[in-house]
Amino acid sequence: MIPYSRRLPWTAAENAISRALRERREPTIDLTESNPTRAGLLPAVQLGALADVRALRYEPNPKGLLTAREAVAAYYADSRGAAVDPERVVLTASTSEAYALLFKLLCDPGDCVLVPEPSYPLFGMLTALEGVQAVPYPLRFDGEWHLDASALEIPPRARAVLAVSPGNPTGAFLKQPERAALAERCARAGCALICDEVFADFALVADPRRVPTVAAHDDVLSFALSGLSKVCGLPQLKLGWCAVSGPPEEVSRAVQRLELIADTYLSVATPVQLAAGQLLRGRHDFQRRVLDRVRGNRAALLRARSPDAPWDVLPAEGGWSAVLSVPRSRGEEEWALALLEAGVLVHPGYFFDFPTGAHLVVSLLGPEGELARAAQAIARVLQGA
């Protein structure tokens, strides 16, 4: 028998929610759907942009075609007010691939990176595949989610601190004092700062404390990640990027090494690079429709909740999700199963490693009529706590 890698648990058992969903015969409103191409939110894309005849000629550049990197730089100038040098941008096939390249750049096997908790569960897989340990650090909730950088313990073998702005699923943006404190801690520990900004264009409210992008700061080596998947609602076109910032000499060393790693894979297709400028310029209509839907669906959840309800919709600043705090009279999985029995599929909070409390997570991307019906079902089930 082949001795396969032990990086991942290859034989994960089917959980109770997956089993109940597989066995269910009645229609279900899926509030776990986060794919915009399946939520009635297809962007208006001129597909001719992907048929550029220049794509027939292969001229690979490890960092990506200059025109595409210039389009990414123009996006930062327009959406974040940040001057980003195209020479400090490295294109990838996805944000997940950007993480993988950065872990290769920064870490040796056995090193660790710090990841926020709660957050998206993909980090455990991405780090494990690189032989890197994910060490969680807690986010606090006191009416809003925030980072307590002063309490952040950075282990000796830590090579990076990951932040997500806005968080998935918390919807909390990184604030200027938090970023400054993180930068100071990272510089002192010899760590880089990696900030996932894929949902940054989807702010529900304005806030002058917010960090538009870590790419606008040069006090510590930082990597800002994003891509077409969320910015344009085009996950199938497979184009992400990493914008590098920090002290000039450190940035130069990092980009040189990152270019060598990227040259080993050359994974980004030419047609999407040639179309990048047009695709990014056309993002605004898609983003407006997403924000309208997210706001409408969040309002439907709030309307469904009675003043004396034992559950609540936690505040969020952005993103596509809502976090519900639910009674501890049942476990999160029990609540999710009860809601599935009522025809609504949700994520239990433990999928996202909430450190305390009891939570459910719902996507706000679905059609507003569907979510309004689901909200009523949620209210009925949770009211019976």
N, C-alpha and C positions, 0 to 999 in steps of 0.2 A: 504493500500500500504506500502511495506517495505521502511523505510527511509534509502536508500543506502548512503554510505560514500560520502562526498563532496570533497574528496581529488583530484578527477579528473573531468574534464568536460566530462561527459559520452555521450553527444549528440552533438559531433562535426559535423558541417555541411560540406558537400562535397564542396571542393574548385573548382574554375573554371578550373584549370589544370586537376584535377582528372576527372571532368565531361567531358571535351573535349577529354581526353584520352579514357574514357569509350565509348564515342560516335564515336570515330574515326574508320574508316573501312580500311584505307590504312596501309601498313607496316610502322613501326616506328623503328628507331635506338635508343635504350634505353641507354642514357648516364647518367642514375641514378643508373645503376646496380653496386653494390659493393660486391656482393656475388661471391667469387672466384670459387665456385662449379658450377656457371652458366655462367662463363666467359671463358670456355675452358682452365682453369688453374688448373685442378684437380691434386693434388700432387700424386707422385708415392708412395703409402702407402702399406706396407706389412700387409694386413689385418689379417694375422695370429697372429700378435701382440695383437689383440683384443680377441683372442680365448684362452688365457692362462687358463689352467685348474684351476689355483689358484683362479680365479675369482668366482668359485663356492663356495668358503668359504668366509663368511662375517666376517671381522675383522675390524670394523670401527675405524678410528682415526679422531678426530675432525679437526685436522690440515691437514689430508691427509696421505696416506701411506708414510713412510719414504723414500722408494725407489723413489717415484715420486717427493718428495720434493728435494731429492738429485739430480734428473735429472734437476729440475728447477735451482738449485744452479750451476750445471755444465754448463747449458745454459748461465747464467750470466757471469760465468768465461770466457767462450769461446767467447761470442758475445759482451760483454761490458767490459771485463777486470775487473770485480768487484767480490770481495770475499763475497758471500752471505751465511750466516749460514742457513742450512736447517731447523733448529729449529725456525728460524724467518720467515719461509714461511708458508702461510696458503692457501690451495687449495680451489677453489670455482668452481661452475658449469659454471661461465662466469665472464667477467669483470663487467657486470651489477650487478650480484649478489655480487661481491666484493664491489662495491659502496654501495649496500644496507646494507651489514654487517658493513661497516665502518660508515655509517650514524647512525646505531643502536649503534655502539661503542662510537661514539664521541658526538652525539647530543641528546637532549631532544626535544620533540615536541615544535615548535615555535622558536628553534634555527635556525641559518642560516649557509650556506656555500657559499663561493665566487666562481663563475664560470666564465671562460673567455668568452669574446664576441668579434668576432664571434666564434662559436664552434658548436659541434654536438648537435642537439636539444633534445637528450635523457635525458639530465640532469634535465630539468624541470619535466619530468615524474618521474624520480628516486627520486628526492627530495620530490615531492608532495606525493608520496606513503609512505614516511617515516614521513610525517608531518613536513618537514624541508623546509625552504625558500631558494631559489636559488637567490643570489644577484650577478648581473653581474658586471664584471670589464672589461674595454676596453683594447683590444690590438691595438697598433698603427701600421700604415703602412707608411714607408718613403722610399720605395724601397725594404724593407723587413719588415716582421711582427715582432714586438717585444713587450715586456712587460715593462711598466714604473712602476717599483715597488715603486719608491719614491712617486708616485701619488696614490698608492693603499690605499683606506680607508677601514679599517677593523672595522665593527660595533661591539658593545659590546657583542652581542650574537653570534658572528661568532665562529665556532668551527673548521673550516678547510678552506684552500684555495686549489682549484683544478687547476692543470695545465695539459695541454695535449701536449706531446712532441714525435713526431711532431704533430702540430695541425691538426684537421680535421674540415674544409677542407683546412686551410691555408698552411699546410706543413712546418710550422716553428718550429724548435727545440728550446727547452729551452737552453739558454746560461749560462755559468758558472757565470758571474756577476749577471744575473737575478736570478738564483737559490740562490746564496749567499744572495742577497737582500731579496728575498722571505723568506728564512730561518730566517734572522734577524727579519723581520716584524712578522713572525709567532711566533717566540720564545717570542718576546716582548708582543704579544697579547694573548699568551696562546693557539695558534691554531696549528693544525697539517697541514702538507703539503701532499696532495694526488696528485700523478703524473700518468696520464694515458700514458703508453709507448707502446701501442699495435702496433703502426706503426714504432717503433724505428729501426727495422732492415731494413727499406726501405729508406735509405738515398740516395738521388740522387747525392749529392756532399759531399766532405769531408770538415770538418770545425773544427779546433782545439778548437774553443770557445764552442763547443757543450757539453752538459751534457749527457754522455752515459746512466746513470741511477741515480735517486736520491738515490737508494739503496746503493750507494758507499759512502754516506755522513752520518755523525752522529751528526751534530750540532743541529738538530731539529727533532722531531718525524715525520717520513715520511713513506709513503706507496707507493710503486711502483707496478702498476697494469699491467698485460698483460695476454696472454693466447694463446691457440692453434688456435683460430679463425683466427688471422692475422699472427702469427708467422709461422704456418704450413699450413695455408689455410684450416683449418678443423673446421669450426664453428659448424658442426653437432655433433662433439664428446664431446662438452660441458666440457672443462677443462680450467679454468683460475687460476690465482694465485695473491696473494698479498705478497710482500716482505717488511718486516718491518725493518726500520733502525732508528737510533737516539741515544740519550744518553742511556746508557745501562739500567739504572733503569727504565726509561720511556718505553723503548722497552719491558722490562720484564712485566711491568704492562699491556701494550697494548696487547701483545701476549696472556697473561693469560686470559684477558677479551674477546679477539677475539675468542679464543679457546672455551670459554663457549658459545658464540653466535653460532659459527659454529656447536657445538655439538647438538644444538637444531634442526638443519636441516639435517646434514649429507647428503648433496645433491649430492656429487660427486660420480659417479659410479665407482665400482672397476675395471672393464676391462680397462677403459681409464687410470686409475692411473697406472696399471701394464704395460701398453704400453707406458707410457709417455717418458721414456728414449729413446726408439727406434724411436718414432715419432719426438722427438726434434732433435735427431741426423740426421734424414732424411730431415730436413727443407731446406737445402741449395739449392737443385735443384729447389724447388718451388720458393724460394725467388729470385733466379737468373732470372727465367722466368718472374716473376712479374716485376722486375726492368727493364728487357729488354723491356717488353711491355709498361710499364709506360713511359720510356724514348722515345720509338718509337712514342707513341701516343701524347706525349707532343710536340715532334718535328713536327708531322703532323699538330697540331694546330698552331704552330708558322709559318710553311710554308704557311698555308692558309691565314694568315694575311698579307695584303699589307702594305707597309711602311706608307701610309697615312690613314690607317684604323682608324675609330673612336672608336675602341675597342682594348683591349689588353689582353694578358695572363700574369697574375701576377706571379712573381718569386716564386718558391717553393723549399724547401730543401729536402723534402721527402713526403711520403704518397702516396695515390692512386688517388688523385683528382687534378683538376686544377680549379682555380678561374679566371673567366673572368670579367674584368671591362667593362661595357657597357654604352652607352650614356644614359643620363637622359631624353632624349626626349620622352621616354616611361618608364612606370613603369616596374619593374622586372617581374611581372606576365604577362604583355603585351608582353614583349620580349619572355618569355617562351611559351606563346600561339602562337606567330608568328613562333617560331622555331618548335613547334609541328605541325603546319599547313604545314611546310616544311619537316616534317618527322623525326624530332629530338626531343627527350624528354630530358630536362635538369631540374635541380633544380633552382628555383629563390633564390637569396641570402637571402631573409628574412626567409627562412627555417632555416638558420644558424645564424640569428640575427646579420647580419652585421650592425654596428651602423651608418655608413655613406656610401655615394656613392650608386652606382647601380651595382649589381654583378649577375652573373650566376655561377653555380657550376656544373662541369661535372666529371664523373668518367672516369679514364684512364685505366680501367681494360678490356674493350671490345676488340675484335679482331681488329688488326691494319687496315685492309682493311675497316672495318665498320667505324672506327673512322675517317679515312682519308676522306671517303665520307661525314660523318657528319660534319667534319671541313669545307669542301667546302660549305655545306649548311649554316652553322653558319656564314661564311664570307659573303655569299650573302645576308642573312637577315640583319645582323648587319651593312653592308655597306650602306643599305638603310636608315640609321638613318636620 
